[in-house]
Structure formats: C-alpha cells, structure tokens
Amino acid sequence: MAVTKQEVEKIAELARLEFNENEIAHLTNEMNQILHHMDKLNELDTSNVEPLLHPIEVKNVFREDELKESINREDALKNAPEKDEEFFKVPKVIG
C-alpha cells in the first residue's frame, strides 16, 4: 500500500497544515518509506514473542528519597524583583 500525494494533502488539510509542492513530495516519500519499513517488520514471525511494556527491563526508576538541606529564605529572595521581609510579591490575579 502506497501513500499518494492526494492523501498527504488530505492529511495536511485535516491537520490544518500547509505545505508547498516540494514538502508534499518529500512527505509522500517519507510516508512510503515508513510503510515499506512496517511491511518488512510484518514479515517477522512474532507468534512466540511475549509483549513488553518496556523494551528494557525496568525495576525501580525512582531515586531514593534523601534528606537534603533546603535553601534559606534570604538566598531564595535575593534575586526576587519584588519582595518583603518574608515573601515574594506578585501581581494580584484574582479580583
């Protein structure tokens, strides 16, 4: 199955994208290359392959919680454009 220029134009229209003729020709070629690659992958026998959630085995991807010293108030407020003794001052956003 090959993608035609008209199909690429229709997809672009549905996605509200505008392409010139060179870009449409390039995209048509790229989409056909992708489909050709998918056809090659479909030739493989995967009947005995168990589906994976991840391509590599992942045990615990979260780092350990470590207690660290936090920044003190003076350092946090040092570069603030507006501040008082304890807080950042920001414009009022709710009436």
N, CA, C and O atoms as a printed pandas DataFrame, in Angstrom:
     atom_number atom_name residue_name chain_id  residue_number  x_coord  y_coord  z_coord
0              1         N          MET        A               1    0.850   -1.179    0.000
1              2        CA          MET        A               1    0.000    0.000    0.000
2              3         C          MET        A               1    0.893    1.240    0.000
3              4         O          MET        A               1    1.786    1.368    0.838
4              5         N          ALA        A               2    0.657    2.123   -0.914
5              6        CA          ALA        A               2    1.460    3.338   -1.015
6              7         C          ALA        A               2    0.593    4.559   -0.727
7              8         O          ALA        A               2   -0.606    4.576   -1.005
8              9         N          VAL        A               3    1.226    5.560   -0.171
9             10        CA          VAL        A               3    0.547    6.824    0.108
10            11         C          VAL        A               3    0.672    7.702   -1.124
11            12         O          VAL        A               3    1.751    7.825   -1.702
12            13         N          THR        A               4   -0.427    8.305   -1.519
13            14        CA          THR        A               4   -0.404    9.183   -2.685
14            15         C          THR        A               4   -0.277   10.636   -2.251
15            16         O          THR        A               4   -0.478   10.983   -1.087
16            17         N          LYS        A               5    0.059   11.462   -3.215
17            18        CA          LYS        A               5    0.172   12.900   -2.976
18            19         C          LYS        A               5   -1.164   13.454   -2.473
19            20         O          LYS        A               5   -1.193   14.305   -1.584
20            21         N          GLN        A               6   -2.267   12.968   -3.045
21            22        CA          GLN        A               6   -3.592   13.439   -2.646
22            23         C          GLN        A               6   -3.896   13.083   -1.187
23            24         O          GLN        A               6   -4.518   13.865   -0.468
24            25         N          GLU        A               7   -3.454   11.903   -0.760
25            26        CA          GLU        A               7   -3.672   11.507    0.641
26            27         C          GLU        A               7   -2.871   12.384    1.595
27            28         O          GLU        A               7   -3.363   12.754    2.661
28            29         N          VAL        A               8   -1.641   12.717    1.219
29            30        CA          VAL        A               8   -0.829   13.611    2.056
30            31         C          VAL        A               8   -1.487   14.984    2.130
31            32         O          VAL        A               8   -1.537   15.593    3.199
32            33         N          GLU        A               9   -1.991   15.471    1.005
33            34        CA          GLU        A               9   -2.689   16.768    1.005
34            35         C          GLU        A               9   -3.927   16.729    1.894
35            36         O          GLU        A               9   -4.212   17.696    2.602
36            37         N          LYS        A              10   -4.667   15.618    1.864
37            38        CA          LYS        A              10   -5.870   15.473    2.694
38            39         C          LYS        A              10   -5.489   15.437    4.182
39            40         O          LYS        A              10   -6.147   16.072    5.005
40            41         N          ILE        A              11   -4.439   14.703    4.521
41            42        CA          ILE        A              11   -3.978   14.640    5.914
42            43         C          ILE        A              11   -3.549   16.025    6.382
43            44         O          ILE        A              11   -3.866   16.436    7.498
44            45         N          ALA        A              12   -2.829   16.742    5.523
45            46        CA          ALA        A              12   -2.393   18.098    5.864
46            47         C          ALA        A              12   -3.590   19.011    6.078
47            48         O          ALA        A              12   -3.596   19.835    6.993
48            49         N          GLU        A              13   -4.596   18.863    5.237
49            50        CA          GLU        A              13   -5.806   19.681    5.377
50            51         C          GLU        A              13   -6.519   19.376    6.697
51            52         O          GLU        A              13   -6.939   20.292    7.404
52            53         N          LEU        A              14   -6.653   18.097    7.026
53            54        CA          LEU        A              14   -7.302   17.713    8.278
54            55         C          LEU        A              14   -6.532   18.218    9.493
55            56         O          LEU        A              14   -7.129   18.556   10.515
56            57         N          ALA        A              15   -5.205   18.270    9.379
57            58        CA          ALA        A              15   -4.362   18.738   10.482
58            59         C          ALA        A              15   -4.170   20.253   10.436
59            60         O          ALA        A              15   -3.465   20.829   11.266
60            61         N          ARG        A              16   -4.810   20.887    9.451
61            62        CA          ARG        A              16   -4.692   22.338    9.264
62            63         C          ARG        A              16   -3.230   22.769    9.088
63            64         O          ARG        A              16   -2.772   23.740    9.690
64            65         N          LEU        A              17   -2.523   22.024    8.256
65            66        CA          LEU        A              17   -1.128   22.329    7.942
66            67         C          LEU        A              17   -1.033   22.711    6.469
67            68         O          LEU        A              17   -1.785   22.206    5.635
68            69         N          GLU        A              18   -0.112   23.594    6.166
69            70        CA          GLU        A              18    0.099   24.000    4.781
70            71         C          GLU        A              18    1.513   23.642    4.370
71            72         O          GLU        A              18    2.475   23.940    5.078
72            73         N          PHE        A              19    1.633   22.988    3.197
73            74        CA          PHE        A              19    2.925   22.602    2.665
74            75         C          PHE        A              19    3.001   23.019    1.202
75            76         O          PHE        A              19    1.987   23.046    0.505
76            77         N          ASN        A              20    4.200   23.341    0.742
77            78        CA          ASN        A              20    4.377   23.612   -0.685
78            79         C          ASN        A              20    4.550   22.279   -1.410
79            80         O          ASN        A              20    4.580   21.221   -0.782
80            81         N          GLU        A              21    4.664   22.338   -2.737
81            82        CA          GLU        A              21    4.733   21.111   -3.547
82            83         C          GLU        A              21    5.961   20.256   -3.198
83            84         O          GLU        A              21    5.870   19.029   -3.150
84            85         N          ASN        A              22    7.099   20.903   -2.955
85            86        CA          ASN        A              22    8.314   20.150   -2.607
86            87         C          ASN        A              22    8.143   19.415   -1.277
87            88         O          ASN        A              22    8.548   18.261   -1.141
88            89         N          GLU        A              23    7.539   20.092   -0.300
89            90        CA          GLU        A              23    7.324   19.467    1.006
90            91         C          GLU        A              23    6.346   18.301    0.904
91            92         O          GLU        A              23    6.536   17.268    1.546
92            93         N          ILE        A              24    5.300   18.468    0.098
93            94        CA          ILE        A              24    4.324   17.381   -0.072
94            95         C          ILE        A              24    4.989   16.176   -0.732
95            96         O          ILE        A              24    4.744   15.037   -0.334
96            97         N          ALA        A              25    5.824   16.419   -1.730
97            98        CA          ALA        A              25    6.540   15.311   -2.383
98            99         C          ALA        A              25    7.470   14.627   -1.383
99           100         O          ALA        A              25    7.560   13.400   -1.350
100          101         N          HIS        A              26    8.163   15.430   -0.565
101          102        CA          HIS        A              26    9.074   14.866    0.436
102          103         C          HIS        A              26    8.303   14.042    1.471
103          104         O          HIS        A              26    8.720   12.938    1.824
104          105         N          LEU        A              27    7.184   14.577    1.952
105          106        CA          LEU        A              27    6.374   13.856    2.944
106          107         C          LEU        A              27    5.786   12.576    2.364
107          108         O          LEU        A              27    5.721   11.557    3.050
108          109         N          THR        A              28    5.360   12.622    1.114
109          110        CA          THR        A              28    4.836   11.425    0.457
110          111         C          THR        A              28    5.901   10.338    0.417
111          112         O          THR        A              28    5.628    9.175    0.716
112          113         N          ASN        A              29    7.112   10.726    0.045
113          114        CA          ASN        A              29    8.230    9.780    0.002
114          115         C          ASN        A              29    8.527    9.221    1.397
115          116         O          ASN        A              29    8.716    8.015    1.553
116          117         N          GLU        A              30    8.569   10.082    2.400
117          118        CA          GLU        A              30    8.861    9.622    3.764
118          119         C          GLU        A              30    7.794    8.677    4.288
119          120         O          GLU        A              30    8.112    7.662    4.909
120          121         N          MET        A              31    6.516    9.005    4.041
121          122        CA          MET        A              31    5.434    8.126    4.500
122          123         C          MET        A              31    5.510    6.769    3.812
123          124         O          MET        A              31    5.251    5.741    4.438
124          125         N          ASN        A              32    5.860    6.757    2.539
125          126        CA          ASN        A              32    6.003    5.481    1.827
126          127         C          ASN        A              32    7.178    4.683    2.360
127          128         O          ASN        A              32    7.105    3.456    2.425
128          129         N          GLN        A              33    8.256    5.346    2.740
129          130        CA          GLN        A              33    9.390    4.645    3.339
130          131         C          GLN        A              33    8.997    4.027    4.676
131          132         O          GLN        A              33    9.402    2.907    4.989
132          133         N          ILE        A              34    8.205    4.759    5.467
133          134        CA          ILE        A              34    7.730    4.236    6.760
134          135         C          ILE        A              34    6.864    2.993    6.532
135          136         O          ILE        A              34    7.027    1.982    7.216
136          137         N          LEU        A              35    5.952    3.076    5.578
137          138        CA          LEU        A              35    5.085    1.929    5.294
138          139         C          LEU        A              35    5.895    0.743    4.772
139          140         O          LEU        A              35    5.592   -0.404    5.102
140          141         N          HIS        A              36    6.907    1.005    3.972
141          142        CA          HIS        A              36    7.777   -0.076    3.484
142          143         C          HIS        A              36    8.491   -0.744    4.667
143          144         O          HIS        A              36    8.597   -1.969    4.726
144          145         N          HIS        A              37    8.970    0.063    5.594
145          146        CA          HIS        A              37    9.637   -0.478    6.778
146          147         C          HIS        A              37    8.653   -1.309    7.616
147          148         O          HIS        A              37    9.013   -2.371    8.123
148          149         N          MET        A              38    7.428   -0.830    7.759
149          150        CA          MET        A              38    6.420   -1.581    8.513
150          151         C          MET        A              38    6.109   -2.906    7.825
151          152         O          MET        A              38    5.902   -3.916    8.498
152          153         N          ASP        A              39    6.073   -2.915    6.492
153          154        CA          ASP        A              39    5.862   -4.175    5.764
154          155         C          ASP        A              39    6.981   -5.164    6.053
155          156         O          ASP        A              39    6.734   -6.360    6.212
156          157         N          LYS        A              40    8.210   -4.669    6.122
157          158        CA          LYS        A              40    9.353   -5.532    6.460
158          159         C          LYS        A              40    9.195   -6.110    7.864
159          160         O          LYS        A              40    9.454   -7.293    8.085
160          161         N          LEU        A              41    8.768   -5.270    8.813
161          162        CA          LEU        A              41    8.570   -5.754   10.183
162          163         C          LEU        A              41    7.439   -6.775   10.261
163          164         O          LEU        A              41    7.504   -7.712   11.057
164          165         N          ASN        A              42    6.414   -6.603    9.447
165          166        CA          ASN        A              42    5.291   -7.544    9.440
166          167         C          ASN        A              42    5.679   -8.914    8.903
167          168         O          ASN        A              42    4.957   -9.886    9.124
168          169         N          GLU        A              43    6.802   -9.010    8.205
169          170        CA          GLU        A              43    7.274  -10.301    7.696
170          171         C          GLU        A              43    7.838  -11.177    8.812
171          172         O          GLU        A              43    7.946  -12.392    8.646
172          173         N          LEU        A              44    8.190  -10.587    9.925
173          174        CA          LEU        A              44    8.780  -11.346   11.037
174          175         C          LEU        A              44    7.730  -12.181   11.744
175          176         O          LEU        A              44    6.583  -11.758   11.894
176          177         N          ASP        A              45    8.128  -13.369   12.176
177          178        CA          ASP        A              45    7.243  -14.234   12.953
178          179         C          ASP        A              45    7.373  -13.852   14.425
179          180         O          ASP        A              45    8.403  -14.108   15.049
180          181         N          THR        A              46    6.341  -13.249   14.969
181          182        CA          THR        A              46    6.362  -12.818   16.372
182          183         C          THR        A              46    5.370  -13.616   17.211
183          184         O          THR        A              46    4.969  -13.173   18.288
184          185         N          SER        A              47    4.976  -14.779   16.729
185          186        CA          SER        A              47    3.967  -15.564   17.442
186          187         C          SER        A              47    4.461  -16.053   18.802
187          188         O          SER        A              47    3.654  -16.220   19.716
188          189         N          ASN        A              48    5.752  -16.285   18.958
189          190        CA          ASN        A              48    6.293  -16.761   20.230
190          191         C          ASN        A              48    6.969  -15.666   21.042
191          192         O          ASN        A              48    7.717  -15.956   21.976
192          193         N          VAL        A              49    6.714  -14.421   20.695
193          194        CA          VAL        A              49    7.332  -13.303   21.401
194          195         C          VAL        A              49    6.313  -12.711   22.364
195          196         O          VAL        A              49    5.208  -12.330   21.977
196          197         N          GLU        A              50    6.712  -12.645   23.617
197          198        CA          GLU        A              50    5.822  -12.095   24.642
198          199         C          GLU        A              50    5.811  -10.569   24.550
199          200         O          GLU        A              50    6.873   -9.958   24.435
200          201         N          PRO        A              51    4.623   -9.938   24.600
201          202        CA          PRO        A              51    4.557   -8.473   24.536
202          203         C          PRO        A              51    5.287   -7.835   25.721
203          204         O          PRO        A              51    5.303   -8.381   26.824
204          205         N          LEU        A              52    5.884   -6.685   25.473
205          206        CA          LEU        A              52    6.633   -5.975   26.507
206          207         C          LEU        A              52    5.951   -4.658   26.843
207          208         O          LEU        A              52    5.346   -4.018   25.983
208          209         N          LEU        A              53    6.060   -4.265   28.108
209          210        CA          LEU        A              53    5.625   -2.929   28.487
210          211         C          LEU        A              53    6.722   -1.919   28.184
211          212         O          LEU        A              53    6.444   -0.777   27.817
212          213         N          HIS        A              54    7.971   -2.348   28.340
213          214        CA          HIS        A              54    9.144   -1.523   28.060
214          215         C          HIS        A              54   10.140   -2.367   27.272
215          216         O          HIS        A              54   10.202   -3.582   27.458
216          217         N          PRO        A              55   10.912   -1.744   26.402
217          218        CA          PRO        A              55   11.887   -2.526   25.637
218          219         C          PRO        A              55   13.030   -3.055   26.490
219          220         O          PRO        A              55   13.696   -4.018   26.108
220          221         N          ILE        A              56   13.262   -2.439   27.634
221          222        CA          ILE        A              56   14.280   -2.933   28.564
222          223         C          ILE        A              56   13.625   -3.160   29.908
223          224         O          ILE        A              56   12.634   -2.508   30.239
224          225         N          GLU        A              57   14.163   -4.068   30.677
225          226        CA          GLU        A              57   13.583   -4.367   31.982
226          227         C          GLU        A              57   13.876   -3.225   32.948
227          228         O          GLU        A              57   15.027   -2.830   33.132
228          229         N          VAL        A              58   12.826   -2.707   33.557
229          230        CA          VAL        A              58   12.967   -1.584   34.477
230          231         C          VAL        A              58   12.443   -2.026   35.835
231          232         O          VAL        A              58   11.297   -2.459   35.953
232          233         N          LYS        A              59   13.274   -1.916   36.849
233          234        CA          LYS        A              59   12.834   -2.308   38.185
234          235         C          LYS        A              59   12.242   -1.103   38.913
235          236         O          LYS        A              59   11.020   -0.960   38.968
236          237         N          ASN        A              60   13.065   -0.257   39.457
237          238        CA          ASN        A              60   12.595    0.927   40.156
238          239         C          ASN        A              60   13.312    2.127   39.556
239          240         O          ASN        A              60   14.520    2.292   39.731
240          241         N          VAL        A              61   12.560    2.961   38.848
241          242        CA          VAL        A              61   13.183    4.091   38.167
242          243         C          VAL        A              61   13.243    5.334   39.043
243          244         O          VAL        A              61   13.800    6.354   38.637
244          245         N          PHE        A              62   12.678    5.256   40.227
245          246        CA          PHE        A              62   12.681    6.410   41.115
246          247         C          PHE        A              62   13.940    6.414   41.972
247          248         O          PHE        A              62   14.425    5.362   42.388
248          249         N          ARG        A              63   14.447    7.580   42.221
249          250        CA          ARG        A              63   15.634    7.681   43.068
250          251         C          ARG        A              63   15.216    7.536   44.527
251          252         O          ARG        A              63   14.046    7.710   44.869
252          253         N          GLU        A              64   16.154    7.225   45.355
253          254        CA          GLU        A              64   15.883    7.134   46.781
254          255         C          GLU        A              64   15.619    8.534   47.336
255          256         O          GLU        A              64   16.238    9.506   46.904
256          257         N          ASP        A              65   14.715    8.626   48.277
257          258        CA          ASP        A              65   14.476    9.897   48.948
258          259         C          ASP        A              65   15.640   10.178   49.887
259          260         O          ASP        A              65   15.974    9.375   50.758
260          261         N          GLU        A              66   16.239   11.326   49.686
261          262        CA          GLU        A              66   17.359   11.713   50.543
262          263         C          GLU        A              66   17.050   13.066   51.162
263          264         O          GLU        A              66   16.639   14.000   50.474
264          265         N          LEU        A              67   17.250   13.155   52.448
265          266        CA          LEU        A              67   17.039   14.402   53.148
266          267         C          LEU        A              67   18.209   15.326   52.848
267          268         O          LEU        A              67   19.363   14.985   53.107
268          269         N          LYS        A              68   17.902   16.508   52.296
269          270        CA          LYS        A              68   18.935   17.484   51.974
270          271         C          LYS        A              68   18.557   18.822   52.587
271          272         O          LYS        A              68   17.386   19.110   52.837
272          273         N          GLU        A              69   19.559   19.612   52.816
273          274        CA          GLU        A              69   19.317   20.940   53.364
274          275         C          GLU        A              69   18.701   21.810   52.275
275          276         O          GLU        A              69   19.181   21.820   51.141
276          277         N          SER        A              70   17.645   22.538   52.614
277          278        CA          SER        A              70   17.000   23.390   51.624
278          279         C          SER        A              70   17.625   24.786   51.657
279          280         O          SER        A              70   18.393   25.124   52.558
280          281         N          ILE        A              71   17.277   25.573   50.664
281          282        CA          ILE        A              71   17.806   26.930   50.563
282          283         C          ILE        A              71   17.158   27.801   51.647
283          284         O          ILE        A              71   15.974   27.647   51.946
284          285         N          ASN        A              72   17.927   28.697   52.221
285          286        CA          ASN        A              72   17.335   29.549   53.253
286          287         C          ASN        A              72   16.551   30.690   52.609
287          288         O          ASN        A              72   16.728   30.986   51.427
288          289         N          ARG        A              73   15.706   31.311   53.377
289          290        CA          ARG        A              73   14.799   32.337   52.880
290          291         C          ARG        A              73   15.553   33.516   52.272
291          292         O          ARG        A              73   15.149   34.021   51.224
292          293         N          GLU        A              74   16.621   33.961   52.890
293          294        CA          GLU        A              74   17.365   35.108   52.381
294          295         C          GLU        A              74   17.922   34.831   50.981
295          296         O          GLU        A              74   17.836   35.683   50.097
296          297         N          ASP        A              75   18.491   33.646   50.783
297          298        CA          ASP        A              75   19.034   33.304   49.473
298          299         C          ASP        A              75   17.929   33.168   48.424
299          300         O          ASP        A              75   18.115   33.563   47.273
300          301         N          ALA        A              76   16.787   32.614   48.815
301          302        CA          ALA        A              76   15.676   32.456   47.883
302          303         C          ALA        A              76   15.139   33.810   47.433
303          304         O          ALA        A              76   14.763   33.964   46.272
304          305         N          LEU        A              77   15.097   34.780   48.320
305          306        CA          LEU        A              77   14.550   36.100   48.000
306          307         C          LEU        A              77   15.593   37.057   47.421
307          308         O          LEU        A              77   15.249   38.163   47.006
308          309         N          LYS        A              78   16.847   36.649   47.389
309          310        CA          LYS        A              78   17.937   37.533   46.984
310          311         C          LYS        A              78   17.716   38.148   45.602
311          312         O          LYS        A              78   17.952   39.344   45.433
312          313         N          ASN        A              79   17.278   37.386   44.621
313          314        CA          ASN        A              79   17.123   37.880   43.258
314          315         C          ASN        A              79   15.678   38.165   42.867
315          316         O          ASN        A              79   15.382   38.358   41.688
316          317         N          ALA        A              80   14.782   38.194   43.841
317          318        CA          ALA        A              80   13.379   38.443   43.537
318          319         C          ALA        A              80   13.191   39.903   43.120
319          320         O          ALA        A              80   13.754   40.799   43.748
320          321         N          PRO        A              81   12.396   40.154   42.052
321          322        CA          PRO        A              81   12.170   41.536   41.635
322          323         C          PRO        A              81   11.441   42.357   42.695
323          324         O          PRO        A              81   11.749   43.530   42.906
324          325         N          GLU        A              82   10.472   41.728   43.360
325          326        CA          GLU        A              82    9.757   42.410   44.448
326          327         C          GLU        A              82    9.600   41.424   45.595
327          328         O          GLU        A              82    9.314   40.245   45.387
328          329         N          LYS        A              83    9.792   41.932   46.818
329          330        CA          LYS        A              83    9.691   41.069   47.995
330          331         C          LYS        A              83    9.464   41.940   49.219
331          332         O          LYS        A              83    9.697   43.148   49.198
332          333         N          ASP        A              84    9.009   41.304   50.276
333          334        CA          ASP        A              84    9.026   41.966   51.578
334          335         C          ASP        A              84    9.979   41.143   52.444
335          336         O          ASP        A              84   10.815   40.427   51.893
336          337         N          GLU        A              85    9.893   41.212   53.746
337          338        CA          GLU        A              85   10.866   40.503   54.585
338          339         C          GLU        A              85   10.788   38.991   54.469
339          340         O          GLU        A              85   11.790   38.304   54.669
340          341         N          GLU        A              86    9.594   38.453   54.143
341          342        CA          GLU        A              86    9.425   37.004   54.165
342          343         C          GLU        A              86    8.947   36.377   52.855
343          344         O          GLU        A              86    9.132   35.177   52.651
344          345         N          PHE        A              87    8.332   37.169   51.956
345          346        CA          PHE        A              87    7.624   36.583   50.818
346          347         C          PHE        A              87    7.970   37.255   49.504
347          348         O          PHE        A              87    8.429   38.397   49.476
348          349         N          PHE        A              88    7.741   36.521   48.397
349          350        CA          PHE        A              88    7.787   37.107   47.075
350          351         C          PHE        A              88    6.532   37.945   46.896
351          352         O          PHE        A              88    5.463   37.546   47.359
352          353         N          LYS        A              89    6.630   39.093   46.241
353          354        CA          LYS        A              89    5.450   39.878   45.909
354          355         C          LYS        A              89    5.145   39.652   44.435
355          356         O          LYS        A              89    6.020   39.777   43.578
356          357         N          VAL        A              90    3.890   39.319   44.156
357          358        CA          VAL        A              90    3.453   39.089   42.788
358          359         C          VAL        A              90    2.203   39.904   42.513
359          360         O          VAL        A              90    1.499   40.279   43.451
360          361         N          PRO        A              91    1.910   40.188   41.248
361          362        CA          PRO        A              91    0.686   40.952   40.943
362          363         C          PRO        A              91   -0.560   40.162   41.348
363          364         O          PRO        A              91   -0.587   38.932   41.302
364          365         N          LYS        A              92   -1.568   40.898   41.738
365          366        CA          LYS        A              92   -2.835   40.279   42.122
366          367         C          LYS        A              92   -3.515   39.746   40.860
367          368         O          LYS        A              92   -3.632   40.466   39.869
368          369         N          VAL        A              93   -3.960   38.499   40.890
369          370        CA          VAL        A              93   -4.574   37.894   39.702
370          371         C          VAL        A              93   -6.067   37.608   39.892
371          372         O          VAL        A              93   -6.771   37.352   38.915
372          373         N          ILE        A              94   -6.547   37.647   41.104
373          374        CA          ILE        A              94   -7.969   37.399   41.377
374          375         C          ILE        A              94   -8.556   38.663   41.975
375          376         O          ILE        A              94   -8.008   39.246   42.911
376          377         N          GLY        A              95   -9.695   39.076   41.408
377          378        CA          GLY        A              95  -10.337   40.322   41.845
378          379         C          GLY        A              95  -10.839   40.250   43.211
379          380         O          GLY        A              95  -11.402   41.223   43.713
